[in-house]
Amino acid sequence: MDMRLELVPLPTTDVDRSVEFYVERMGFHLDHDVQPGNGMRVVQVTPPGSACSIAFGVGMGDPDAPRVSNLHLVVADIEAARAEVTARGVEVSEVQDMGGVKYAFLADPDGNSWALQELLR
């Protein structure tokens, strides 16, 4: 039996601000931005090269729900990835070498946190 993680919902208090952060600043692909009715809005975005997307919107959960912590974006070159997103205005921690794995940390405007991760080979 296969079990593929393909979508992670994230809480947001401002959908347009989240779209701007993930698409314009992080470089995620905008898959869907639909308004099916009743004031609902669903946005799905995918990191470049990823098989897993994130979704956020209005009417798809409690905007005051606990934030999602420490989602990992695995990259081949953490310094290049960090430079790219910081050039777009994202605040990212300095790179930390954890002995075989390098990390840099960031958060979206709602406090959902992310780790850029480079596995040393």
MOVEN-V496677 format. One line per field, one symbol per residue. ss: DSSP state (A for helix, B for strand, O for the rest). A space follows every 10 residues. Layout:
ss->???
//
This chain:
ss->OOOOOOBBBO OOOOAAAAAA AAAAAOOOBB BBBBBBBOOB BBBBBBOOOO OOBBBBBBOO OOOOOOOOOO BBBBOOOAAA AAAAAAAOOO OOOOOBBOOO BBBBBBBOOO OOBBBBBBBO O
//
